[in-house]
Amino acid sequence: MKANHFKKIAGSALVGILFLSFSSFMPKNDDSKTVTGEILDMKCYMTSGAHGDNHKDCSVSCIKGGAPMGVLTDDGKVYLLVAGKANPAAYDDAKKMAGEKVTVTGTVSEKGGVQALIVSEVKAKM
């Protein structure tokens, strides 16, 4: 009887250990983050460092033309902005704010050294 009880406990423990082991290898993209900065067109920023008030009209034009979009944070980091499946309208809202200071909330995703923010909300900076 004790051996049977021991087998049940050992079996449950094994299942628990396997679950914890496999869950540690699953990708974690639940790191929500809010950043404040300028919406950039990545084409001009990456090729010539262009941004700021003098570049706003060009940024609007480039993003409207399909250039990738990013946000240059107040501390100098750049996040590539990506449309999310849950709220694609938020990414479209960000496009309308090209060249402006905004606050962007989203899920951080890093692949191959590129840090992206999957946009869930964007607001004009007050």
Secondary structure, 3 states (H helix, E strand, C coil): CHHHHHHHHHHHHHHHHHHHHHHCCCCCCCCEEEEEEEEEEHHHHHHHCCCCHHHHHHHHHHHHCCCCEEEEECCCCEEEEEECCCCHHHHHHHHCCCCCEEEEEEEEEEECCEEEEEEEEEEECC
